[in-house]
Amino acid sequence: MNANTAVAIDRTLLASHVPQHREISSVHLTTLCKLIRAIMSYLRAFWNSPFTFWFILALPGLLIIGELLREVDKLEHLLHPTGEFAARFLIISLMITPLMFLTNGQRWVRWLMARRRYIGVAAACYTALHIAIYLLDKGSLGPILEDLVKIGIWTGWLASLIFIPLTVTSNDWSIARLGSNWKGLQKLAYAAALLVFTHWVLVDFKFGPALVHFTPLLLLQIYRYVHVSNKRKERKLTAHA
């Protein structure tokens, strides 16, 4: 066998193996793509699951309850975080609608809108935890009744009472049953927000933290009012044209 013949044979063997290697690489790539799609689908389903969202909402509360169980005799320092989380979730739930107008319904805002009732219920749950810790801290009925004369305290109680009908009707059955009255009832959340702000300022005696939390809500509600007013004017002008 001469040199030219050997080279020809080597080239023939190499050519016969190249398609096989390409086929194997293509199979591996297809398998990898399917695996990635399956993982992304699983992560998307996990992230969009109501149970995942509820766990995220409940996580601060679980940590607070854990600390509550460890320090039964020292509860006052737990009043602030429970009250603040109740206020934060209330604020977030009220910010979502004006954010829909501001962002033209971007995907992340629509994702929050679909879970707004969960956030509102979470605010009520943290309010209930806040009240429970307050009652445990006071220890008896006497100190609780003495506090009722304070504006900062009864505004908190009043806000808590408003949360009850809002939470009880935060379900599909109530929406279908109440019809158009459901939205009117839910507007009580704005009164609750005002009471929570007053409660925070008068009990904590610090205007700054409350203002930092509620200012974004106030600005977004002003934007919402202006936006809706302009839309109404545009419709009137179009109707008269």
N, C-alpha and C positions, 0 to 999 in steps of 0.2 A: 504494500500500500504506500503510495507516494504522499508527499506533503499536501498536495492540492486535494486529493481524495479525502484525507483526514479532516481538513478544514471544512470541506463540504458536508461531511457527516456531522461534525460538531454543530454547524449552523442549522442543519435539519433537526437535530435533537433539541437545540435551543428554541427553535420556532415552534416545535410541538409542545413545549412546556409553557410558553408564554401565555397562550389562551387559558390554560388551566389555572395559572397563577392569577390572571385577571378575573376569572370566574370566581375563584375563592375569595379574592379581595372584595368583589361585588357582593357576594353573599354575606361576608362579615360586615360590610357597610350597611346593607339592608337590615341585618339583625340589630346593629347598633342603633340605627334610626328608630326601629320599632321599640327598642328598649327605652330610648330617650322619650319617645312619645308616650309610652306607658307610664313612665315615672312622672312626666309632666301632668298627665291626666290624673294620676293619683294625687299629686300635690295640689292640683287645682280643686279636686273634689274634697280633699282634706281641708284646704283653706276656706272653701265656700260652705263647708258644713256648719249648720247652726251650733252643733256641739263644740266645735273649735272656737267659734266666736263667743259662745257663752263662757268657755274656759278662760279666754282672754279677759272678758269682762269681770269674771269672778276671781281672777288671780290675786289682785290687791286685797280683796276681802278675805280670801283664804289665809293670806299672810297675816292680816290683822287679827283674824280669829285665832290663829296659832299663837300670836303674841298675847292675846287675851287669855288664853288657857294657861299660859306660862306665868302671867303676872296678874292673878285674880285681884290682888289687893291694890294694884296701881293701874287705874283705868283712865284717869283724866287725860293723859297724853294720847290716848287712842280716839278721843273725840274729834280732834282736828282732822286726821287723815280720813276718817269715815265721812265727816261732813264735807270735806273738800272733794272727795271722789263723787259723792252724791251731786254736788254742784257742778262738777266737771261733766259728768254724763248728762245732766240736764241741759247744760249749755251746748254740748255737742249735738244733742237731739234737736235743739231749737235752731242750730246753725245750718242744718243740712238743707232746708228748703231755700233760704237765700243763697246758699252756695250753688244750688242748682241753677238759679238765675244768673249768678255771677260767672259761672264756668260753662254756661250753655249745656249743662247736663253731661259733663265729662264722666268717663267710665267709673273712676274711683268715687265720685260723688253719688252716682247711681247705685254703686255697690253699698255705700253707706245708707242711702235712702231705703234700700230693700231691708236693711237691718235697723232702721230707726226705732221701731217699737221695742226691739231688744234693748237698745241703749236707754230708752225711757224707763223700761222695767228695771234695768240695772240701777238707774238713779233712785228709783223707789226702794230697791233692796238695800242700797247703801244708806238710805235715809232710815230704814227700819233698823239697821245695824247701829247707826248713830244714836237712835233713840234708846235702843236696848242698852248700849254702853252708858248712856247718860243716866238711865234709871238705876242701873247697877252701881254706878259711881255715887249717886245720891243715897242709895241704901234704904230709904224710907219715904213715906208719903209727905211728911212734914217739910223737908227741904224742897221737894218738888213743888208743893203748893206755894211756898214762899217765893220761888223763882217766877211764878206765873205773873206777878205784878211787873216784872221787867219786860220792856218792849222787845228787847232782843230775844227773849225766851218765847213769848207768845207768838211772835212772828214765825219762829221756827216751828212751833206746834201747828200753826195755821197752814203753813206750807206743807207740813206732813199730812194734814187732813186732806188737802187738795190732791195729794198723790194717790189717795185711796181710790176715788172714782176713775182717775186716769189709768191706774194700773189694772183695775178690775175690768175695764172696757177695752183694754189693749189686746184684742183678739179678733179674729175674723167673724165670729158669731155676733159679737157686739156691734161691729161695723155694719153687718147686714141688718141687724135688728134696729139699730138707731138711725140708719140712713144718713140723711144730711145733718141730723143733730149731732152725729159723732164728732164731726170737725168742730162744731161749736163747743162741745164739751172739752175737746183737747186744747182749745185756746186758753183754758184755765192754767195751762203750763206756763204761760207768760206771767200770770199773777203769782204763781209759785216761784218763778225766777226772781221777781221783784222782792218777794218776801224772803227768799233765801239770801239775796244780796243784803237786805236790811239786817237779817239775823247775823250774817257773817260780820258785818261792820260793827254792830252794836255789842256783840258778844266778844269778838276778838279784839275790839278797839284798835284795829289796824285797817285803814282805808285802802292802802296800797295793794295788798294781795287780792282783795276782792275786786278791786278795779282792774287789775291785770287780767283776771279771769273773765270778767263780764264785759270789758270794753270791746273785744272782737265780736261778741254777740250783738252789742248795741250798734256797732258800725254796720254789721251785716243786715240787721233789721232796718236800719235807715236806708241802706241801699235797696232792700226789698221794697220798701214803701215807695221810694222814688221810681224804681223800675216798674212796679205795678201801676202807679199813677200815670206814668208816661204811656204805658201800653193802653190804658183806658182812654187817654186823650187821643191817641192814634186811632183807636177804633171809632171814637165819636167823629173825628174828622173824616174818616173813611166813609162812615155812614151818611154824613151830610154832603159828601162830594157827589 
